[in-house]
Amino acid sequence: MRVYVPLTLPGLAEAYKTGELGTGPLVAYAVTPGLREWYGSDDIEELEYAALGRAALASLRLLAAEPEAPRRRTVIAVDVPDRAAGADHDPAEPGEVRLAGPVPLAKAASVHVDASDAEADVTAAAEALPAADGGDDDAQSVVDGAEDHELLWFATQEIANLVGRGD
């Protein structure tokens, strides 16, 4: 099963340094029955894109909690055994799954990161999250503005350059 793990760039740097993602349990997003129902599609590519989008929103939440982190949403796609992810963890969060323990970085399939030109919108979205969560429609519009930026795809071999440790 492919899961999408939300991170920040410092979180990706830590994973690169240690060779694994997290210590568990680790929140991730995947194509689950709940996501299928919520999204209303059977197209696997659309569903995986929706799971990636849910992880990007979770990355935005991580950024809101880490003001010193670069304002770029970061998601890593990882392949894990189906039994490792289980079903929807929280019915209110379609596609959210929990991974019991650390995941070797070697299981990563790709990394998805905002381009630098998204930083202003991502910064504004991270700042607007509390108000958006409180029901403020204008703040929600600002949060949705971050979604106007597509995450860029990077091969796992590019992680060193993404975290500033490339040669």
For each residue, the residues with C-beta under 8 A, 3 or more apart:
1: 30 31 79 80 81 82 84 85
2: 30 31 48 51 77 78 79 109
3: 28 29 30 51 77 78 79 80 85 97 99
4: 28 29 30 51 52 54 55 75 76 77 78 112
5: 21 22 26 27 28 55 75 76 77 78 99 103
6: 27 28 29 55 56 57 58 59 61 62 73 74 75
7: 11 12 15 21 59 62 74 75 76
8: 11 12 59 62 63 66 69 70 74
9: 12 13 69 70 72 74 113 162 163
10: 13 14 66 68 69 70
11: 7 8 14 15 62 74
12: 7 8 9 15 16 74 76 111 113 159 162 163
13: 9 10 16 17 163 164 165
14: 10 11 17 18
15: 7 11 12 18 19 20 21 22 76 105
16: 12 13 19 105 159 160 163 165
17: 13 14
18: 14 15 105
19: 15 16 104 105 106
20: 15 102 103 104 105
21: 5 7 15 26 76 78 102 103 104 105 108
22: 5 15 26 99 102 103
23: 26 101 102
24: 99 100 101 102
25: 98 99 100 101
26: 5 21 22 23 98 99 101 102 103
27: 5 6 58 89 96 97 98
28: 3 4 5 6 55 78 85 96 97 98 99
29: 3 4 6 35 51 52 54 55 58 95 96 97
30: 1 2 3 4 35 51 85 95 97
31: 1 2 35 36 44 47 48 50 51 95
32: 35 36 87 88 94 95 97
33: 36 37 87 88
34: 37 38 87 88 91 94 95
35: 29 30 31 32 38 39 47 50 51 54 88 94 95
36: 31 32 33 39 40 41 42 47
37: 33 34 40 94
38: 34 35 50 94 95
39: 35 36 46 47 50 94
40: 36 37
41: 36 46 47 50
42: 36 47
43: 46 47
44: 31 47 48
45: 48 49
46: 39 41 43 49 50
47: 31 35 36 39 41 42 43 44 50 51
48: 2 31 44 45 51 52
49: 45 46 52 53
50: 31 35 38 39 41 46 47 53 54 95
51: 2 3 4 29 30 31 35 47 48 54 55 95
52: 4 29 48 49 55 56 75 77 112 151
53: 49 50 56 57 147
54: 4 29 35 50 51 57 58 93 94 95 96
55: 4 5 6 28 29 51 52 58 59 75
56: 6 52 53 59 60 73 75 112 146 147 151
57: 6 53 54 60 61 147
58: 6 27 29 54 55 61 62
59: 6 7 8 55 56 62 63 73 74 75
60: 56 57 63 64 73 122 125 126 129 143 146
61: 6 57 58 64 65 129
62: 6 7 8 11 58 59 65 66 69
63: 8 59 60 66 69 71 73 122 126
64: 60 61 126 127 129 130
65: 61 62
66: 8 10 62 63 69
67:
68: 10
69: 8 9 10 62 63 66
70: 8 9 10 119
71: 63 114 118 119 120 122 123 126
72: 9 113 114 115 116 118 119 122
73: 6 56 59 60 63 113 114 118 122 146 151
74: 6 7 8 9 11 12 59 111 112 113 114
75: 4 5 6 7 52 55 56 59 111 112 113 151
76: 4 5 7 12 15 21 108 110 111 112
77: 2 3 4 5 52 108 109 110 111 112
78: 2 3 4 5 21 28 103 107 108 109
79: 1 2 3 107 109
80: 1 3 84 85 99 103 107
81: 1 84
82: 1 85
83: 86
84: 1 80 81 99 100
85: 1 3 28 30 80 82 97 98 99
86: 83 89 97 98
87: 32 33 34 97
88: 32 33 34 35 91 93 94 95 96 97
89: 27 86 93 96 97 98
90: 93 96
91: 34 88 94
92:
93: 54 88 89 90 96
94: 32 34 35 37 38 39 54 88 91
95: 29 30 31 32 34 35 38 50 51 54 88
96: 27 28 29 54 88 89 90 93
97: 3 27 28 29 30 32 85 86 87 88 89
98: 25 26 27 28 85 86 89
99: 3 5 22 24 25 26 28 80 84 85 103
100: 24 25 84
101: 23 24 25 26
102: 20 21 22 23 24 26
103: 5 20 21 22 26 78 80 99 107
104: 19 20 21 107
105: 15 16 18 19 20 21 108 156 159
106: 19
107: 78 79 80 103 104
108: 21 76 77 78 105 111 156 159
109: 2 77 78 79 156
110: 76 77 153 154 155 156
111: 12 74 75 76 77 108 153 154 155 156 158 159 162
112: 4 52 56 74 75 76 77 151 152 153 154
113: 9 12 72 73 74 75 151 152 154 162
114: 71 72 73 74 118 119 122 149 151 152
115: 72 118 149 152
116: 72 119
117: 120 149
118: 71 72 73 114 115 121 122 146 149
119: 70 71 72 114 116 122 123
120: 71 117 123 124
121: 118 124 125 145 146 148 149
122: 60 63 71 72 73 114 118 119 125 126 146 149
123: 71 119 120 126 127
124: 120 121 127 128 142 145 146
125: 60 121 122 128 129 142 143 144 145 146
126: 60 63 64 71 122 123 129
127: 64 123 124 142
128: 124 125 131 132 136 139 140 142 143
129: 60 61 64 125 126 132 133 139 143
130: 64 133 134 139
131: 128 134 136 138 139
132: 128 129 135 136 139 140 142 143
133: 129 130
134: 130 131 139
135: 132
136: 128 131 132 139 140
137: 140 141
138: 131 141 142
139: 128 129 130 131 132 134 136 142 143
140: 128 132 136 137 143 144
141: 137 138 144 145
142: 124 125 127 128 132 138 139 145
143: 60 125 128 129 132 139 140 146 147
144: 125 140 141 147 148
145: 121 124 125 141 142 148
146: 56 60 73 118 121 122 124 125 143 149
147: 53 56 57 143 144
148: 121 144 145
149: 114 115 117 118 121 122 146
150:
151: 52 56 73 75 112 113 114
152: 112 113 114 115
153: 110 111 112
154: 110 111 112 113 158 159 162
155: 110 111 158
156: 105 108 109 110 111 159
157: 160
158: 111 154 155 161 162
159: 12 16 105 108 111 154 156 162 163
160: 16 157 163 165 166 167
161: 158 164 165 166
162: 9 12 111 113 154 158 159
163: 9 12 13 16 159 160
164: 13 161
165: 13 16 160 161
166: 160 161
167: 160
